[in-house]
Amino acid sequence: MNTVKPDAIALFCLTPGGVQLAKRLQTALPVRCFTSEKLVTDGFSPFDGNFADALRDAFCRYSTLVFIGATGIAVRVLAPLVNDKLHDPAVIVIDEHGQHAISLLSGHLGGANAMAVYLAGLLGADPVITTATDVNGLAALDVLARQLDARMEHFRAAVKRINQMLVSGQRIGLWCDENLRDDAARCDTRGFIPVDDFTALPPLDALVCISMRAELPALPVPVYKLVPRRVVAGIGCRRDTPYAVVSSLLDRQLRAQQFDPLALRAIGSISLKQDEKALLQLAENLNVAFEIFSADALRQHEHHFPASAFVRQTAGVGSVSGPAAWLMSQGQLVGDTLREQGVTITLGVSH
């Protein structure tokens, strides 16, 4: 899902007034500014082709688009490209006089609402936010997911249902694993009813559970599990190990620690394995990062783990999965290392 990336903001303007406004924003944001060739000045790039083509190209390459001009122009150009809230970039439109910053697309997951408020603060403008939860002073499930870096099964349907229930005044509870409560406390939870004990539920229409657990107890209300991505897996394997072997062993290791597979944030290994097909496919299929570490980096932590003479001979370090997991989790390892079929897997939890 989308997140605001400050180093991936593209700004488009079509008029001299727009260029002047863009210059004000350049002083506060790492933004790349585009304008017509006749208006190009220091710090600006010309459109690659015409304005519409350049904006459409940026829609696929940047996480945030800012357009200084009329909302209608942006709508007509971008309408054919709009896909869904999980993948569309944030789009904010600002009028040429800098009076209004309008969150046009991907207000929650893309971060357009937050960016519109931020840009409005820089310019002394009014942020224009129209999402129902925001105008009613309520949190939203998709915002909570973004703030927690969390995933959920059937996410689109759940977001639509829970947000609709919130703005309709229904009672939505919020329960959290004890080790995630500090994270949840930093999030916007307005409108949710705090729940501390499954055995003493207040009257509820639904319950959102923030948890990495594979299983939750059966409860007398509809439950929506929001799974923060905190688990990391250091993996070592022999060259050309089949994908099915690595995948099944990772799933087994996650289940052994009672982790929901959605809690996985990243896999990691040694640089020698950066082109290992099974690991690349695993990261792609699970939609997680594949972090690579040099032998030197792993060697600094190998003393925490049993060493293999074979691994040292081939990789230059006596252990791969353990040190990789250690680095990704800052030493917060969970359970024992799995060793089977030429594969080693060590889990950790990052916060």
C-alpha positions in Angstrom: 0.0 0.0 0.0 1.1 3.6 -0.5 2.9 5.7 1.9 4.1 9.3 1.6 7.7 9.3 0.6 9.2 12.8 0.9 11.9 12.0 -1.7 9.2 11.0 -4.3 7.2 14.2 -4.8 6.6 15.6 -8.2 5.1 19.1 -8.6 3.5 20.4 -11.9 2.7 24.0 -12.7 1.5 25.7 -15.9 1.7 29.5 -15.2 4.2 32.1 -13.9 2.1 32.3 -10.7 2.4 28.6 -10.3 6.1 28.7 -10.7 6.4 31.3 -8.0 4.3 29.2 -5.6 6.3 26.1 -6.4 9.5 28.0 -5.5 8.1 28.6 -2.1 7.5 24.9 -1.6 10.9 24.0 -2.9 12.5 25.6 0.1 10.7 23.3 2.5 10.3 20.0 0.5 12.5 17.7 -1.5 10.2 18.1 -4.5 11.0 17.8 -8.2 9.3 20.6 -10.1 8.1 20.4 -13.7 6.8 23.1 -16.0 6.5 24.1 -19.6 9.7 24.7 -21.5 9.1 28.5 -21.8 8.7 28.8 -18.0 11.7 26.6 -17.0 14.0 28.3 -14.4 16.6 27.2 -12.0 15.5 24.1 -10.1 12.7 23.2 -12.6 12.6 20.5 -15.3 10.7 20.9 -18.6 7.8 18.5 -19.4 8.9 15.4 -21.2 6.5 15.9 -24.1 3.3 17.9 -23.2 1.9 18.5 -19.8 -0.7 15.7 -19.9 1.9 13.1 -21.0 4.3 14.2 -18.2 1.7 14.1 -15.5 0.5 10.6 -16.6 4.1 9.3 -16.6 4.7 10.8 -13.1 1.5 9.0 -11.9 3.3 5.7 -12.2 6.7 6.8 -10.9 6.0 9.1 -7.9 4.2 8.4 -4.6 2.9 12.0 -4.4 1.8 14.5 -7.1 1.2 18.1 -6.5 -0.5 20.2 -9.2 -0.8 24.0 -9.1 -3.8 24.9 -11.2 -7.4 24.0 -11.7 -8.8 20.8 -10.2 -10.7 20.1 -13.4 -7.5 19.9 -15.4 -6.0 17.3 -13.1 -9.2 15.3 -13.0 -9.5 15.1 -16.8 -5.8 14.1 -17.3 -5.6 11.5 -14.5 -9.1 10.0 -14.6 -8.1 7.2 -17.0 -5.2 6.1 -14.7 -7.1 5.9 -11.4 -6.9 2.3 -10.2 -7.5 1.8 -6.4 -6.6 3.3 -3.0 -3.9 0.7 -2.4 -1.8 1.7 -5.4 -2.7 5.2 -6.6 -0.3 8.0 -5.6 -1.4 10.9 -3.4 -2.7 13.8 -5.6 -3.0 17.3 -4.1 -4.2 20.3 -6.1 -3.3 23.9 -5.1 -4.8 27.0 -6.6 -2.4 29.5 -8.2 -2.9 32.0 -5.4 -2.1 29.4 -2.7 -5.4 29.8 -0.9 -6.5 26.1 -0.9 -4.7 22.8 -0.8 -7.1 20.1 -2.0 -6.7 16.4 -1.2 -7.9 14.9 -4.5 -6.8 11.3 -4.6 -5.6 8.6 -2.1 -6.4 10.7 0.9 -5.8 8.0 3.5 -3.4 5.3 2.3 -1.6 7.5 -0.2 -1.3 10.2 2.4 -2.9 13.0 0.4 -4.9 14.3 3.4 -1.8 14.6 5.5 0.2 16.2 2.7 -2.6 18.7 1.9 -2.6 19.8 5.6 1.2 20.0 5.6 1.3 22.1 2.3 -1.5 24.3 3.6 0.5 25.0 6.7 3.5 26.0 4.6 1.5 28.3 2.4 -1.0 29.7 5.0 -3.7 28.1 2.9 -6.9 26.2 3.8 -6.6 22.4 3.5 -9.6 20.9 1.7 -10.4 17.4 3.0 -13.6 15.6 2.0 -13.2 12.0 3.3 -16.2 11.2 5.6 -14.2 10.0 8.6 -12.1 13.2 8.6 -14.9 15.6 8.3 -16.7 13.8 11.1 -13.6 14.0 13.4 -13.1 10.2 13.3 -10.2 7.9 12.7 -10.3 5.5 9.7 -9.2 1.9 9.4 -7.0 2.5 6.3 -5.3 5.4 8.1 -4.7 3.2 11.1 -3.3 0.5 8.8 -0.9 3.0 7.2 0.2 4.4 10.6 0.9 0.9 11.9 2.4 -0.5 8.6 -0.2 -3.2 8.9 -2.1 -5.5 6.5 -5.4 -7.3 6.6 -7.2 -10.0 4.7 -9.9 -8.6 2.3 -8.6 -5.1 3.1 -10.7 -3.1 0.7 -13.9 -4.6 1.9 -13.0 -4.2 5.5 -12.0 -0.6 5.1 -15.3 0.2 3.4 -17.3 -1.6 6.0 -15.5 -0.3 9.2 -15.3 3.3 8.0 -19.0 3.3 7.1 -19.9 1.9 10.5 -17.8 4.5 12.2 -19.4 7.5 10.4 -22.8 5.8 11.0 -22.3 6.0 14.7 -22.0 2.2 15.3 -19.8 0.9 18.1 -16.4 -0.4 16.8 -14.1 -1.8 19.5 -10.3 -1.7 19.2 -8.1 -4.4 21.0 -4.3 -4.6 20.7 -1.7 -7.2 21.6 0.2 -6.0 24.7 3.6 -5.8 22.8 2.0 -3.5 20.2 0.2 -1.1 22.5 2.9 1.5 22.4 2.7 1.6 18.6 -1.1 1.8 18.7 -1.0 4.6 21.3 0.8 6.8 18.7 -2.0 6.3 16.2 -5.3 8.1 15.5 -8.0 6.0 17.0 -10.8 8.5 17.4 -14.2 6.9 17.4 -12.9 3.4 18.3 -13.9 2.0 21.7 -10.9 0.7 23.6 -11.1 -3.0 24.6 -8.7 -4.5 27.1 -10.2 -7.9 27.8 -11.8 -10.4 25.4 -13.7 -11.9 28.3 -15.4 -8.6 29.2 -16.5 -7.0 25.9 -18.7 -4.0 26.0 -21.7 -3.9 23.6 -20.1 -3.7 20.1 -21.1 -4.0 16.5 -17.6 -5.1 15.4 -14.1 -5.4 16.8 -10.8 -4.5 15.2 -7.9 -6.5 16.7 -4.3 -5.2 16.2 -2.3 -8.5 16.4 0.4 -10.6 14.9 -1.1 -13.8 16.2 -2.0 -16.5 13.8 -5.2 -17.2 15.7 -7.5 -15.2 17.9 -10.2 -16.6 20.2 -13.7 -17.0 18.9 -15.7 -13.9 19.9 -19.4 -13.0 19.7 -18.9 -10.1 17.4 -17.5 -9.7 13.8 -13.7 -9.5 14.2 -11.3 -7.7 11.8 -7.6 -8.5 12.4 -5.2 -5.8 11.5 -1.7 -7.3 11.3 1.4 -5.0 11.8 4.3 -6.0 9.7 7.0 -6.5 12.4 8.4 -10.0 11.7 11.7 -10.5 9.8 13.2 -13.7 8.5 16.9 -14.2 8.0 17.4 -17.0 5.4 20.3 -19.0 4.2 20.1 -21.7 1.6 22.1 -23.7 -0.9 22.3 -22.5 -4.4 19.2 -23.2 -6.6 17.1 -24.5 -3.7 13.5 -24.8 -5.1 11.1 -22.0 -4.2 8.5 -24.5 -2.9 11.0 -25.8 -0.3 12.0 -22.3 1.0 8.3 -21.1 1.0 7.0 -24.1 2.9 9.8 -24.0 5.5 9.2 -20.3 6.1 5.5 -20.8 6.5 6.2 -23.6 9.0 8.6 -21.5 10.9 6.1 -18.6 11.1 3.3 -21.0 12.3 5.6 -22.5 14.9 5.9 -19.1 16.5 2.2 -18.5 16.0 2.7 -15.6 13.7 0.2 -14.6 11.1 2.0 -14.7 7.7 0.8 -11.2 7.1 3.1 -10.0 9.9 6.2 -10.7 7.8 7.9 -7.4 6.9 11.1 -8.5 5.2 13.4 -11.4 4.4 17.2 -11.0 4.5 20.3 -12.9 3.4 23.9 -12.5 2.4 24.9 -10.5 -0.7 26.0 -13.8 -2.3 22.3 -14.6 -2.5 21.0 -11.4 -4.0 20.2 -13.2 -7.2 18.9 -16.4 -5.6 15.7 -17.2 -7.6 13.8 -18.7 -4.7 14.5 -15.8 -2.4 13.6 -13.2 -5.1 10.4 -15.0 -5.8 9.6 -15.3 -2.1 9.9 -11.6 -1.6 7.8 -10.8 -4.6 5.0 -13.3 -3.9 4.8 -12.2 -0.2 5.2 -8.5 -1.1 8.0 -7.9 1.4 11.4 -6.4 1.2 14.5 -8.5 0.4 17.4 -7.1 2.5 20.9 -7.9 1.5 23.9 -7.9 3.9 27.6 -8.2 3.2 29.7 -11.0 4.7 31.5 -8.3 6.7 28.3 -7.0 8.2 27.1 -10.5 9.1 30.5 -11.5 10.5 30.1 -8.9 13.3 27.2 -10.9 14.8 28.1 -14.5 13.9 29.5 -15.1 17.4 25.9 -15.3 18.6 25.2 -18.4 16.5 26.6 -21.8 15.7 29.0 -21.7 12.8 29.2 -24.0 9.8 32.6 -24.7 8.2 30.8 -25.3 4.8 29.0 -22.0 5.0 32.2 -20.2 6.0 34.1 -21.7 3.0 31.4 -20.7 0.5 30.1 -17.4 2.0 33.0 -16.1 4.0 31.0 -16.1 7.3 30.0 -19.1 9.5 26.3 -18.2 9.7 23.8 -16.3 7.5 20.2 -16.6 8.7 21.0 -15.7 12.4 23.1 -12.6 11.8 20.7 -11.4 9.1 17.8 -11.7 11.4 19.8 -10.0 14.2 20.6 -7.0 12.0 17.0 -6.7 10.7 15.5 -6.9 14.2 18.2 -5.2 16.3 18.8 -8.5 18.1 15.2 -9.2 18.9 15.2 -12.9 17.8 12.2 -15.3 18.3 12.4 -19.1 18.7 15.1 -21.4 17.4 16.7 -21.4 14.0 15.1 -23.9 11.5 17.7 -26.1 9.7 16.4 -28.4 7.1 17.0 -29.4 3.4 19.9 -27.0 3.1 17.9 -24.1 4.4 18.2 -22.1 7.6 15.6 -19.6 8.8 15.8 -17.4 11.8 13.0 -15.1 12.9 13.1 -11.8 14.7 10.6 -9.0 15.5 11.4 -5.4 14.7 9.7 -2.3 16.2 
